[in-house]
Amino acid sequence: MSAPARPRAAVVVTGSELLTGTIPDANGPWLSRELSALGFEVSHVLVVGDRPGDLAAALEFVRDAALVVTSGGLGPTADDLTGEVVAAFAGVPLELDERMRERIAGILEAWARRTGFGGPALEEANRKQAMVPRGAIALDPVGTAPGLVVRTPGPLVVVLPGPPRELQGMWPAALAAGPVAALLAGIPRAPARHLRFFGLPESEIAATLRTVDVGDVEVTTCLRRSELEVDLRPVPGDEDAADDLAAVLAERHERHLVSMDGRTTDEILAGELLARGWTVATGESCTGGMLASRLVDRAGSSDYVAGGVVAYSNAAKTDLLGVPAELIAAHGAVSPEVARALADGARSRFGADVGVGITGVAGPGGGTEAKPVGYVCFCVTTADGRVIARDPRLPGSRSDVRERSTDLAMHLLLRAVRG
Amino acid sequence: MSAPARPRAAVVVTGSELLTGTIPDANGPWLSRELSALGFEVSHVLVVGDRPGDLAAALEFVRDAALVVTSGGLGPTADDLTGEVVAAFAGVPLELDERMRERIAGILEAWARRTGFGGPALEEANRKQAMVPRGAIALDPVGTAPGLVVRTPGPLVVVLPGPPRELQGMWPAALAAGPVAALLAGIPRAPARHLRFFGLPESEIAATLRTVDVGDVEVTTCLRRSELEVDLRPVPGDEDAADDLAAVLAERHERHLVSMDGRTTDEILAGELLARGWTVATGESCTGGMLASRLVDRAGSSDYVAGGVVAYSNAAKTDLLGVPAELIAAHGAVSPEVARALADGARSRFGADVGVGITGVAGPGGGTEAKPVGYVCFCVTTADGRVIARDPRLPGSRSDVRERSTDLAMHLLLRAVRG
């Protein structure tokens, strides 16, 4: 079938530190998600270094897009060159924006008072950051760097600062700027469907997709935190096809289904605990607090997280969570019996409704033939007598084993709470 | 000065899930770091969707590089198209590699036995994954997808699978493959210098750099985990310039210096604790186990991590860590006094040499005028009487505040242990 095409957008992220691998880029994924949600088809994310020629080449490469969003290169250091390169791409000179210079000066002054850093380093930064391509719209700084909306002979270019907090803070103002708002007004919306499965391999979804008519729905799959996310993006006017496909996938893989509305295990678990007025407590060995921290991630978690103990040593298991020393001696610290005692101990010590215990061999050392690296014992117990236990061998490195253990524990918690 | 240029490399990462922002790309940063360390200048990282036209355009765009590494698109689903597009780019047909088909069949059979998934879905996946461009070198699978080394009229192209574990596992074999090894043999090496600073703004480094002769040294700065990483990359033959610059930066910003050899606070802290035979215990409120988990991140951490308590409620602070209820009533749960009691309580309950207490307002709710969101109290105490306390107001979102609190706690721990 034929359907209206979505306009294409591209993201150009600058920063040599991203190319030397010092830090992973957070802005490309964030902007991609935003642009996709607005109805753009994101064609490329390019990461380029702080070299003017490479940035210019990247802008040339994405010249056919309707919208290009750049991030970074607006800072005070000499390697921050985005304003200059975008001005050249637009064919206009840079000019000092006096209003912006004063605004930035005010921000920097407050910052200098607070931190004690100041002087000539700041003045130079101020002037550099207030240079604006002629005719461009300057967006007020969230940190100290203003953003830009620049019309060019090719795409509309939105220039945003590199720090994710500043970029995300400036995004609403960028969308509200005249030329961007005009572009957005012309885009038909077709919201995507999001399904989530736990413990289902991608190849099973692929097999199902080969047996059905997918129509014009774009299907992407992605494994994150042990959950397979399946996104179904219809073209506008073909939303029914996405709904039908979602129903088929949910039915075929029902045993693994987490949600049909994109909600994660974490979100659902928080809702279920709140609905019951229950609290949860953790007794962690190999995960070392990662599960507690994951539970506390969400705002408002104090309503359902009682607390936890990181019982890394045998003494801590016994002293803080009441795991009998004889139980550890009889079965070993990594055993289903000790996982159960950790869960019960955490529940009892914190007066919680649900307890979860995790003990395992995260590696790289410490494995034996009977209990190899990756062997992890889980137990969830509830005040009303539910018990769920597992002791899988999880693959991967030390951090893989710890992360997968945390994922699985969240999943088991949800099963226990749902009952 | 003139210096031998470094050959350029580019990374092309495929995956629509990366463009819709579902997941951040881990392979681009990892490959960038590896390629930089090998002496390449990484010109671009491109993320493209699972659309053949976009992948082909990306390969065209980086045609001038000496080496292109791709990741992803080798899986069993229909959106996995990298082999096909790279073959077209090289101008050769795809052929079934019978040896590879059998190898993959063996791997899949073992996997099917273990997981219970199998049948036609797997057989189709097998055949698709064993298709190899004529004349290319197939690299043995780490998961189920083989990699490829493909000579083209332009750059040498290395095709790797998308899952980071598989990609990283296959990397040594890719480097050892004949054409890649030959390319590497011709690259002059000039190792980078890495400096790290805690709590130093980028603008201060920029100011220092304006006062000295930087020569041909490429300087990149990057803020991660509250540490400013400064990388100095000399051109081969000019290593002295990088050493001189490192010495100047270290001297000017000595108060903030963490290390001159790239070691992180985490690495140094582990070394200092091991050297003294000391153990550490945590009493965490707002960070909720994130600090304990960070301490346990490193292999061998059981030698110096005693354990920790996530004391999210007042009752838990009192019951598990002995924080007097009157102290909480008098000063509030978020106070320097309670942070101190959490540190002492953790040290005493776990019999540790060092205790650290954290209590704060992570937000978004719960702030007051006196104790706003971001106000966090820290205390580190040692068995031999050292006490370090701080109570800053940290900026940012709930997760920012929790992460920065963890960063600062690691830094304070190191200061206390070093004495």
Interface residues (C-beta under 8 A of the other chain):
Chain A: G15 S16 E17 L18 L19 T20 G21 T22 I23 P24 D25 A26 G28 P29 W30 L31 S32 R33 E34 S36 V42 S43 H44 V45 L46 V47 V48 G49 D50 D54 A57 A58 F61 G75 P76 T77 A78 D79 T115 F117 G119 P120 A121 L122 E124 A125 R165 A192 P201 E202 S203 E204 I205 A206 A207 L209 R210 E218 V219 T220 T221 C222 L223 R224 E229 D231 R233 T282 E284 C286 T287 G288 G289 M290 L291 A292 S293 L295 V296 D297 A299 G300 S301 S302 V305 A306 G307 G308 V309 V310 A311 Y312 S313 A315 A316 D319 L320 R349 F350 G351 G363 P364 G365 G396 S397 R398 S399 D400 R402
Chain B: G15 S16 E17 L18 L19 T20 G21 T22 I23 P24 D25 A26 G28 P29 W30 L31 S32 R33 E34 S36 V42 S43 H44 V45 L46 V47 V48 G49 D50 D54 A57 A58 F61 G75 P76 T77 A78 D79 T115 F117 G119 P120 A121 L122 E124 A125 P163 R165 A192 P201 E202 S203 E204 I205 A206 A207 L209 R210 E218 V219 T220 T221 C222 R224 E229 D231 R233 T282 E284 C286 T287 G288 G289 M290 L291 A292 S293 L295 V296 D297 A299 G300 S301 S302 V305 A306 G307 G308 V309 V310 A311 Y312 S313 A315 A316 D319 L320 R349 F350 G351 G363 P364 G365 G396 S397 R398 S399 D400 R402
